[in-house]
Amino acid sequence: MEQYQISSTLTSVIDSCLMHFDYLRPELSIPTLQKIEEELSLLPESALRNIKLEETKELIRQCAGIYFSAHTTKQTITTGDSLQVQCEVVNRSRTPITLQFLQFMEDGVEIPVDKLLTNNEVFNLISSYKLSEQSSITSPFWLLKQKVNSHFKIEAKQNVSKPLTDRNLNIIFSYKIFNHTYEYKSPVYYKNDDPVLGEVSQPLDILPQITSVSGDQLILMKPESEANYTITLINHSGDFSGNIEFICPEDIEVLPQKLHVQFESSPQTKIFDIKIKNRTKNQAISEINMMLDQKQLYTHTTIEYPHLDIQNVLTPSKIKVSIASYHADKKRIAYIKGAGDYTLEAIKKLGYDAHEITINQINNDLKKKFDVLIFGIRALNTNKEIINKYDLLEKFMNEGGKLVFQYNTTAELPPGKFSPFDMQISRDRVTEEDSKVIITNPNHPLLSHPNKITESDFELWVQERGLYFPSKIDPKFMTVLSMSDPGENQLTTAIITANVAKGKYVYTGLSFFRQLAAGVPRAYRLFNNIISY
């Protein structure tokens, strides 16, 4: 740690400042603080000395009661666009302060002012500013590159410890107090007068002119097949004409190879249809990257909650292509949402006739409408009424229906029956996504129809195998898999199943909510079997 032999002068000045500080007239301490500033400037150059010097300058600004702001009426702007910035300065003390000039940091343009600010007089200046085409977009820097194996790529090492991208659109206010010159950097922000909330401030975000609309970027295909795909683009400012190029891996082709896009106004949204062909014979995950005029195209997502700043998030526009061998039949699927997952979308991608229903739609006629009822993750935790519907669920199974539960947590698990036979949910889990899986019952229909499931079907899984496996189960349940983390005991209840009259019951703690959303091909095959066996 840096240490200094602090002069007696600096010590006495600091003591004097503390002793004579008047919280009713803090500006009276400015001359003493400026003396501290001078003494600190005489110390040898170092990081600690610079920190203390900047802190002293900030104390001077706060004691002077100077208010600076630079705001605009837009929450987003695009590179190359123009905006009006309203700069506002108020001297809330009786100390004479001279505003010398304003400077836009992006290009260094100075606007001379040379204005003496009197007590509580509001100084306003409205200036037009045009962003360069090379202006940095403001999405979190760690999202701008595609992550690999759950790791984000950060090219600028100075950003490693930062949560967000530094804002480049700032205004420098240069001002003078008692012949000492200071600078204050203020980011340009968006300000709005809300009829309910009053004055609301939000960060000003810089977006590319053209972005793709956030949506489902996963397509599931069979080997050596083709599929249609829809791209939605939005133009945020002005007009535009350009070309989208699709960067494809080997054995995958997009038609047309280049897509001409043209916008006449803004904001304007257009939809484009493409065809994806794959000549792949093996099951795999591939990505198609989209470039706009040889630059990365980004997908724009807005995250907006009342208690948070608006987040405009940009991620590389890619189409994830999951190629899997599967065989969907004509079963009618009902899905009841739990805590939220990708299950319904995945079922539809497999080709099933699937519909989301509510708890109230579980009735005596359920089997007449559906063959399989699948619950989303943590459905029991989030829908306490399921327990009260168990008699109807059992009737559904007795009539030949299949009931599929995904994982539930032990916390907030309601008392009551949700299984035809005794079972107890535990906290057992397998956290290593590549841990070895052993097929213990290879001839069971769940592992043989319509797809033959082998140990290779557990390759390329992400994040984890599963969680909250049952620990104690009735002998009437059958198990089909065994797995464990390294050095742990084998767990055999990742999937348990039982015949119930004409129907079936399945409970699985496997993390399909992660695998299906990530497009893991072989996880789709196994889920296909759970539905159709």
C-alpha positions, 0 to 999 in steps of 0.5 A, a space after each residue: 500500500 502506498 504511503 506518504 509523508 504528509 506535510 504539516 501544512 496539508 494536515 493543518 488545512 484538512 483539520 481547519 476545513 473539518 473544524 470550520 465546515 458550515 453545513 448551511 453554507 458549504 460554499 464557504 469551505 471552497 477556498 480551504 478545499 482548494 488549498 487542500 487541492 494545491 497541497 495534494 498536487 505537490 505530492 508525487 504522482 501516484 494512483 492514490 494521490 490522483 484518487 484523492 485529488 479527484 475526490 477533493 475536486 468533487 467535494 469542491 463541486 458539491 460544496 458549490 452546489 453546481 447542478 449539471 445535466 445533459 439530456 435528450 427526448 429520445 431513449 434510443 438513437 442509432 449510429 450516424 443519427 442526429 439528436 438535440 441535447 439540452 444542457 442545463 447548469 444551475 449555480 445553487 450557491 452564492 459563490 461566483 462561478 464561470 461556465 467556460 465551455 461545453 465539449 462533446 467527448 465523442 469528437 471533441 467539439 467545443 461550444 464556448 460559453 464564458 457565462 458568469 452563473 449567478 445564484 439559482 439562475 438556470 442556464 440552458 443551451 440546446 445543441 444539435 449533434 450528429 453521431 458518427 457511423 463508428 459510434 460505439 453501441 451501448 449494449 453490454 460489451 460481453 454480449 456482443 460476441 457469441 459465447 462459447 461453452 458458456 464463456 463470454 469472449 471479451 476482446 478489450 481486457 480493460 473491460 474485464 472487471 466492468 459490468 457494462 460498456 462505458 458510455 462514450 456520449 458524454 458532455 464535458 462542462 468546464 467551469 472556473 471557481 476562484 481562478 481554479 478550472 474544473 471539468 465535470 463529465 455528464 453522460 447524455 441521458 433521456 428525460 421524460 415527464 411521466 404524468 404519473 411518475 413525474 420526471 423520469 430519467 433513463 440512459 440514452 442507448 445507441 443502437 445499430 440502424 437495423 436490428 433483427 427482432 428478438 424471437 425463437 432463433 432455434 430450428 429443429 430439423 431432421 437429417 438431410 431435410 429442409 425447412 422454412 424460416 422467417 426473419 423480422 428486421 426493424 429499421 430504427 432511423 431514416 431509410 436503408 438499403 443493404 444486403 444480409 449474408 448468411 454465414 453457414 457451416 458446411 452441409 447447411 445452405 440458406 436460400 437466397 444466399 444473400 437477402 436484399 433489404 430496403 426500408 423507406 421510413 422509420 420505424 419500419 418492420 419487415 418480414 423476410 422468408 428464407 429456406 434452410 437446407 441441410 445435407 447433414 447425415 449426423 445429429 449435430 448443432 450448428 449456427 448460421 450467422 447473419 451479416 449486414 453489409 459485411 458487419 455483424 447483424 444484432 438481435 435487439 431485446 428491450 428489458 423494461 421493468 418499473 424499478 430498473 433502468 431500461 436495458 437495450 440488449 444486443 446479441 449476434 443474430 444467429 439461427 441455431 440449427 438442431 439436427 436430430 433423428 426423431 419420429 413424432 406420431 399423431 398424439 394430441 398433447 396438452 401442456 400446463 405451464 409451471 415456472 416457465 420453460 421451453 417445453 411447449 415450443 419444443 413439443 411443437 417443433 417435434 411436430 406434435 399437435 400441442 396446446 397449452 391449457 389451464 388447471 381449470 381445463 382438467 375435467 372428466 373429458 380430458 382424455 377425449 381431447 388429449 392423449 398426453 398431459 405434460 406439466 412444465 417445470 415446478 408446476 406443483 410448486 407454482 400451481 397448488 390446485 394440481 393436487 386438488 385435481 389428482 382424481 381427474 388426472 388418475 381418471 385420465 390415466 385410467 382411460 389411457 392417457 399419459 401424465 408427464 411431470 418434470 422436476 419440482 423442488 422440495 420447497 413449496 411442494 404442496 401436501 397431497 397426492 400427485 403420483 399413482 404410487 408413493 414417491 418422495 422428491 429429494 435434492 439429489 442431482 447430477 450437476 456435471 453435464 458430461 457425466 457418464 450415463 448408464 442405460 440400465 433397462 435398454 429394452 424398456 419401451 421408453 428407451 426403444 420407441 420410437 427412437 432407440 436411445 443409447 448412451 450416445 444420446 447424452 452427448 452435448 448436454 448443457 449445464 447439468 444432467 438433472 435435479 431434484 430426483 426422487 429418492 424413495 419410490 414404490 417398487 411399482 415404478 420402473 427406472 431406466 437410467 443410472 448416473 452420478 457426478 464424479 465420486 458420488 453414488 449412482 442415482 437411478 431415478 432421473 426418469 421413473 415410469 409406471 403403468 396405470 390401468 390403460 395409461 402411463 405415468 412419468 416423472 423426470 428430473 432431467 433438465 429438459 428445460 435447459 436441453 430443449 431450449 439449447 437445441 440439444 438434438 439427442 435430448 429431443 430424441 429422448 423427450 420424443 420417446 417420453 411423449 410417444 412410447 
